[in-house]
Amino acid sequence: MDWAQLICAIVSLALGSVMIAFNAMVFWLTVIRGEDAPAVAPIFGGVFAAVGIALLPLPGSWKWAWVPLAADWGGIPILLAAWFRDRSK
């Protein structure tokens, strides 16, 4: 087992997860509650978590690297929500 690869994967997953959680909080505050919130860090959390999953030393783990990109509210979902919200005005 390559320990450096495993450590990089875990650190990347942890950093990406924190950023995804922050983006979800910003989405909740701005889109759902209509309040002001700090700026969202677009897509970075999803990218960091995707890299972490791809680096995991497990067979076939790279096939699941797309999941954080789809789940990160700082990426495509918040852009779509903003677009729909703007169109409804």
PyMOL CGO cylinders between C-alpha atoms (Angstrom):
from pymol import cmd
from pymol.cgo import CYLINDER

trace = [
    CYLINDER, 0.00, 0.00, 0.00, 1.26, 3.45, -0.90, 0.3, 1, 1, 1, 1, 1, 1,
    CYLINDER, 1.26, 3.45, -0.90, 0.86, 5.47, 2.30, 0.3, 1, 1, 1, 1, 1, 1,
    CYLINDER, 0.86, 5.47, 2.30, 1.52, 8.81, 0.61, 0.3, 1, 1, 1, 1, 1, 1,
    CYLINDER, 1.52, 8.81, 0.61, -1.33, 8.17, -1.85, 0.3, 1, 1, 1, 1, 1, 1,
    CYLINDER, -1.33, 8.17, -1.85, -3.65, 7.13, 0.97, 0.3, 1, 1, 1, 1, 1, 1,
    CYLINDER, -3.65, 7.13, 0.97, -2.81, 10.22, 3.04, 0.3, 1, 1, 1, 1, 1, 1,
    CYLINDER, -2.81, 10.22, 3.04, -3.33, 12.51, 0.03, 0.3, 1, 1, 1, 1, 1, 1,
    CYLINDER, -3.33, 12.51, 0.03, -6.67, 10.83, -0.66, 0.3, 1, 1, 1, 1, 1, 1,
    CYLINDER, -6.67, 10.83, -0.66, -7.85, 11.25, 2.94, 0.3, 1, 1, 1, 1, 1, 1,
    CYLINDER, -7.85, 11.25, 2.94, -6.72, 14.88, 3.17, 0.3, 1, 1, 1, 1, 1, 1,
    CYLINDER, -6.72, 14.88, 3.17, -8.32, 15.71, -0.17, 0.3, 1, 1, 1, 1, 1, 1,
    CYLINDER, -8.32, 15.71, -0.17, -11.57, 13.97, 0.83, 0.3, 1, 1, 1, 1, 1, 1,
    CYLINDER, -11.57, 13.97, 0.83, -11.64, 15.79, 4.18, 0.3, 1, 1, 1, 1, 1, 1,
    CYLINDER, -11.64, 15.79, 4.18, -10.98, 19.19, 2.63, 0.3, 1, 1, 1, 1, 1, 1,
    CYLINDER, -10.98, 19.19, 2.63, -13.53, 18.58, -0.12, 0.3, 1, 1, 1, 1, 1, 1,
    CYLINDER, -13.53, 18.58, -0.12, -16.15, 17.40, 2.38, 0.3, 1, 1, 1, 1, 1, 1,
    CYLINDER, -16.15, 17.40, 2.38, -15.75, 20.54, 4.50, 0.3, 1, 1, 1, 1, 1, 1,
    CYLINDER, -15.75, 20.54, 4.50, -16.05, 22.73, 1.41, 0.3, 1, 1, 1, 1, 1, 1,
    CYLINDER, -16.05, 22.73, 1.41, -19.13, 20.82, 0.20, 0.3, 1, 1, 1, 1, 1, 1,
    CYLINDER, -19.13, 20.82, 0.20, -20.76, 21.28, 3.63, 0.3, 1, 1, 1, 1, 1, 1,
    CYLINDER, -20.76, 21.28, 3.63, -19.95, 25.02, 3.53, 0.3, 1, 1, 1, 1, 1, 1,
    CYLINDER, -19.95, 25.02, 3.53, -21.43, 25.32, 0.05, 0.3, 1, 1, 1, 1, 1, 1,
    CYLINDER, -21.43, 25.32, 0.05, -24.58, 23.52, 1.22, 0.3, 1, 1, 1, 1, 1, 1,
    CYLINDER, -24.58, 23.52, 1.22, -24.90, 25.99, 4.11, 0.3, 1, 1, 1, 1, 1, 1,
    CYLINDER, -24.90, 25.99, 4.11, -24.52, 28.94, 1.73, 0.3, 1, 1, 1, 1, 1, 1,
    CYLINDER, -24.52, 28.94, 1.73, -27.12, 27.40, -0.59, 0.3, 1, 1, 1, 1, 1, 1,
    CYLINDER, -27.12, 27.40, -0.59, -29.53, 26.95, 2.32, 0.3, 1, 1, 1, 1, 1, 1,
    CYLINDER, -29.53, 26.95, 2.32, -29.09, 30.52, 3.55, 0.3, 1, 1, 1, 1, 1, 1,
    CYLINDER, -29.09, 30.52, 3.55, -29.26, 32.26, 0.19, 0.3, 1, 1, 1, 1, 1, 1,
    CYLINDER, -29.26, 32.26, 0.19, -31.69, 30.20, -1.89, 0.3, 1, 1, 1, 1, 1, 1,
    CYLINDER, -31.69, 30.20, -1.89, -34.01, 28.66, 0.70, 0.3, 1, 1, 1, 1, 1, 1,
    CYLINDER, -34.01, 28.66, 0.70, -34.08, 31.34, 3.41, 0.3, 1, 1, 1, 1, 1, 1,
    CYLINDER, -34.08, 31.34, 3.41, -33.29, 34.38, 1.22, 0.3, 1, 1, 1, 1, 1, 1,
    CYLINDER, -33.29, 34.38, 1.22, -30.63, 35.71, 3.59, 0.3, 1, 1, 1, 1, 1, 1,
    CYLINDER, -30.63, 35.71, 3.59, -27.15, 37.02, 2.94, 0.3, 1, 1, 1, 1, 1, 1,
    CYLINDER, -27.15, 37.02, 2.94, -24.31, 34.54, 3.27, 0.3, 1, 1, 1, 1, 1, 1,
    CYLINDER, -24.31, 34.54, 3.27, -20.60, 34.39, 2.55, 0.3, 1, 1, 1, 1, 1, 1,
    CYLINDER, -20.60, 34.39, 2.55, -19.57, 33.77, -1.03, 0.3, 1, 1, 1, 1, 1, 1,
    CYLINDER, -19.57, 33.77, -1.03, -19.69, 30.22, -2.28, 0.3, 1, 1, 1, 1, 1, 1,
    CYLINDER, -19.69, 30.22, -2.28, -16.47, 28.52, -3.39, 0.3, 1, 1, 1, 1, 1, 1,
    CYLINDER, -16.47, 28.52, -3.39, -17.71, 27.20, -6.73, 0.3, 1, 1, 1, 1, 1, 1,
    CYLINDER, -17.71, 27.20, -6.73, -16.99, 23.59, -7.52, 0.3, 1, 1, 1, 1, 1, 1,
    CYLINDER, -16.99, 23.59, -7.52, -13.73, 23.40, -5.49, 0.3, 1, 1, 1, 1, 1, 1,
    CYLINDER, -13.73, 23.40, -5.49, -15.19, 21.11, -2.82, 0.3, 1, 1, 1, 1, 1, 1,
    CYLINDER, -15.19, 21.11, -2.82, -16.47, 18.69, -5.43, 0.3, 1, 1, 1, 1, 1, 1,
    CYLINDER, -16.47, 18.69, -5.43, -13.15, 18.68, -7.25, 0.3, 1, 1, 1, 1, 1, 1,
    CYLINDER, -13.15, 18.68, -7.25, -11.12, 18.07, -4.07, 0.3, 1, 1, 1, 1, 1, 1,
    CYLINDER, -11.12, 18.07, -4.07, -13.42, 15.25, -2.97, 0.3, 1, 1, 1, 1, 1, 1,
    CYLINDER, -13.42, 15.25, -2.97, -13.42, 13.73, -6.48, 0.3, 1, 1, 1, 1, 1, 1,
    CYLINDER, -13.42, 13.73, -6.48, -9.61, 13.72, -6.51, 0.3, 1, 1, 1, 1, 1, 1,
    CYLINDER, -9.61, 13.72, -6.51, -9.64, 12.11, -3.07, 0.3, 1, 1, 1, 1, 1, 1,
    CYLINDER, -9.64, 12.11, -3.07, -11.96, 9.34, -4.24, 0.3, 1, 1, 1, 1, 1, 1,
    CYLINDER, -11.96, 9.34, -4.24, -9.92, 8.80, -7.40, 0.3, 1, 1, 1, 1, 1, 1,
    CYLINDER, -9.92, 8.80, -7.40, -6.73, 8.49, -5.32, 0.3, 1, 1, 1, 1, 1, 1,
    CYLINDER, -6.73, 8.49, -5.32, -8.14, 5.92, -2.91, 0.3, 1, 1, 1, 1, 1, 1,
    CYLINDER, -8.14, 5.92, -2.91, -6.16, 2.69, -3.22, 0.3, 1, 1, 1, 1, 1, 1,
    CYLINDER, -6.16, 2.69, -3.22, -9.30, 0.60, -3.69, 0.3, 1, 1, 1, 1, 1, 1,
    CYLINDER, -9.30, 0.60, -3.69, -10.13, -1.21, -6.92, 0.3, 1, 1, 1, 1, 1, 1,
    CYLINDER, -10.13, -1.21, -6.92, -12.69, 0.70, -8.94, 0.3, 1, 1, 1, 1, 1, 1,
    CYLINDER, -12.69, 0.70, -8.94, -12.93, 3.70, -6.58, 0.3, 1, 1, 1, 1, 1, 1,
    CYLINDER, -12.93, 3.70, -6.58, -12.21, 6.10, -9.44, 0.3, 1, 1, 1, 1, 1, 1,
    CYLINDER, -12.21, 6.10, -9.44, -15.58, 5.13, -10.97, 0.3, 1, 1, 1, 1, 1, 1,
    CYLINDER, -15.58, 5.13, -10.97, -17.32, 7.00, -8.13, 0.3, 1, 1, 1, 1, 1, 1,
    CYLINDER, -17.32, 7.00, -8.13, -15.32, 10.24, -8.45, 0.3, 1, 1, 1, 1, 1, 1,
    CYLINDER, -15.32, 10.24, -8.45, -18.26, 11.97, -10.17, 0.3, 1, 1, 1, 1, 1, 1,
    CYLINDER, -18.26, 11.97, -10.17, -20.50, 11.76, -7.08, 0.3, 1, 1, 1, 1, 1, 1,
    CYLINDER, -20.50, 11.76, -7.08, -18.97, 14.72, -5.16, 0.3, 1, 1, 1, 1, 1, 1,
    CYLINDER, -18.97, 14.72, -5.16, -19.14, 16.87, -8.29, 0.3, 1, 1, 1, 1, 1, 1,
    CYLINDER, -19.14, 16.87, -8.29, -22.87, 16.25, -8.53, 0.3, 1, 1, 1, 1, 1, 1,
    CYLINDER, -22.87, 16.25, -8.53, -23.45, 16.65, -4.78, 0.3, 1, 1, 1, 1, 1, 1,
    CYLINDER, -23.45, 16.65, -4.78, -21.49, 19.89, -4.31, 0.3, 1, 1, 1, 1, 1, 1,
    CYLINDER, -21.49, 19.89, -4.31, -24.01, 22.74, -4.01, 0.3, 1, 1, 1, 1, 1, 1,
    CYLINDER, -24.01, 22.74, -4.01, -21.25, 25.14, -5.03, 0.3, 1, 1, 1, 1, 1, 1,
    CYLINDER, -21.25, 25.14, -5.03, -21.20, 23.66, -8.51, 0.3, 1, 1, 1, 1, 1, 1,
    CYLINDER, -21.20, 23.66, -8.51, -23.89, 22.86, -11.02, 0.3, 1, 1, 1, 1, 1, 1,
    CYLINDER, -23.89, 22.86, -11.02, -26.85, 22.62, -8.57, 0.3, 1, 1, 1, 1, 1, 1,
    CYLINDER, -26.85, 22.62, -8.57, -26.48, 26.18, -7.23, 0.3, 1, 1, 1, 1, 1, 1,
    CYLINDER, -26.48, 26.18, -7.23, -25.99, 27.55, -10.73, 0.3, 1, 1, 1, 1, 1, 1,
    CYLINDER, -25.99, 27.55, -10.73, -29.21, 25.86, -11.83, 0.3, 1, 1, 1, 1, 1, 1,
    CYLINDER, -29.21, 25.86, -11.83, -31.06, 27.09, -8.73, 0.3, 1, 1, 1, 1, 1, 1,
    CYLINDER, -31.06, 27.09, -8.73, -29.88, 30.64, -9.32, 0.3, 1, 1, 1, 1, 1, 1,
    CYLINDER, -29.88, 30.64, -9.32, -30.90, 30.43, -12.97, 0.3, 1, 1, 1, 1, 1, 1,
    CYLINDER, -30.90, 30.43, -12.97, -34.39, 29.15, -12.13, 0.3, 1, 1, 1, 1, 1, 1,
    CYLINDER, -34.39, 29.15, -12.13, -34.79, 31.74, -9.37, 0.3, 1, 1, 1, 1, 1, 1,
    CYLINDER, -34.79, 31.74, -9.37, -33.77, 34.54, -11.74, 0.3, 1, 1, 1, 1, 1, 1,
    CYLINDER, -33.77, 34.54, -11.74, -36.13, 33.27, -14.46, 0.3, 1, 1, 1, 1, 1, 1,
    CYLINDER, -36.13, 33.27, -14.46, -39.08, 33.20, -12.05, 0.3, 1, 1, 1, 1, 1, 1,
    CYLINDER, -39.08, 33.20, -12.05, -38.82, 36.93, -11.27, 0.3, 1, 1, 1, 1, 1, 1,
]
cmd.load_cgo(trace, "trace")
